[in-house]
Structures are given as structure tokens and as C-alpha cells.
Amino acid sequence: MIVLHTWTTPNGFKASIALEEMGLPYKVRPVNIGADEQFHPDFLKISPNNKIPAIVDEETGISVFETGAILVYLAEKTGKFLPASGEGRCKVLEWLNWQMGGLGPMFGQLGHFAVFAPEKVPYALNRYTNEAKRLLGVLETQLSKHAYVAGDDYTIADMAIYPWINTLRTFYQQEALLADSPHIRAWFDKVGARPAVQKGMTVGKTAT
């Protein structure tokens, strides 16, 4: 059994989508980041960076924090959605790291200044809007050549990117940035139609 410590954020949804896609039994332990529960000493034992999500594998006793590490751990545990070796594995890890190092942080900064900042900062909005557009251009080009982000197969790279595109469109209110991205929109609809993705996107606030 996997214990998933999470909340309803794009990063949290990455892990719950993966668990649903891989068919692993899991139980949810909500970590209310609005109430600073991520700083609780018990949570810090498994996630020293005080960020959700984190998992504990009760079969092995292994705990994992950081979403990239979680997705790789679950994929290797099940043998699903990540090639075991070779170029295919390299491509998946490239795009997974692209999401973690670029798409997620830059979208997060854009969302902060567009939605949460107490005052509008034109320089920041311009900077992060332009970077979001650049990253979307990279993704659009990739998806114009391949069915999925890392190639012809659906992988953990798609699971990592999907929740962030969803958040950009909805919570961050930046749907207009996708106006010239038909391949992203088609991919988004295709991934979003998967039952496991739909279920994973509902996980967070309720304990199981």
C-alpha cells in the first residue's frame, strides 16, 4: 500500500494520476498547505523540503519526496510508463525534468503574479508571460511531431505536464496563451479523457 501525502495542487495531482494509472492501491493523507500542515514535524520526516506530495511505500518502508522522484519510483515499481533502458527512457526523463525545472516553476511564478500578488507588477507579469509562451512553444513543437510528450507512448512525462496545463487554463486564468497551440489542446483533451487521469485529478482533500 502506498500512502500519499498530498493536496489539490498540480504537483499533488501528478502523483495521484500516476497511482491511478498504475493501478497501485493507495490511501490519501491530506496535507492542508493553507493551514501550514506541510511544516508539521511528522511530515518533514518524509518531505524535508516541506512540499507536497510525498509518498511512503508500506511494502518497502521507502519514503519519497519531489514529484519527479515519485513518478520514477512508481514507474520502476510497476514497470509501467517508463522504459527500462535505452533512448526511450532517456526521452521520458528529459521531458520529465523539463517540466520540473521549467514548465512548473515558470507557470507557478506567472500564476503568483497574475492571481495572488497584492499588486500588479508589470515587469514580473511580462517576464513570466513571455517565458510561459516560450515553454508552450517548445511543447507545441514536440507534440506536432509525436502523439505524446516523449514520443509515441503515454508516459510519466505526460502525467507530470497535464496538471500544469490544466492549472494554467483554469486557476491561473491564462487560457488565451493556448490560442495558437492546437497540438497541445488536442493532447490535453486526449490525456484528459483517460479515466485514471479524471480520477487522479479529484484526489487531495479527503482522506482514504
Secondary structure, DSSP 8 states (H G I E B T S, - for coil): -EEEEE-SSHHHHHHHHHHHHHT--EEEEE--GGGTGGGSHHHHTT-TT--S-EEEETTTTEEEESHHHHHHHHHHHHT-SS-SSHHHHHHHHHHHHHIIIIIHHHHHHHHIIIII-SS--HHHHHHHHHHHHHHHHHHHHHHTT-SBTTBSS--HHHHHHHHHHHHHHTTT--GGGGTT-HHHHHHHHHHHTSHHHHHHTT-SSS--
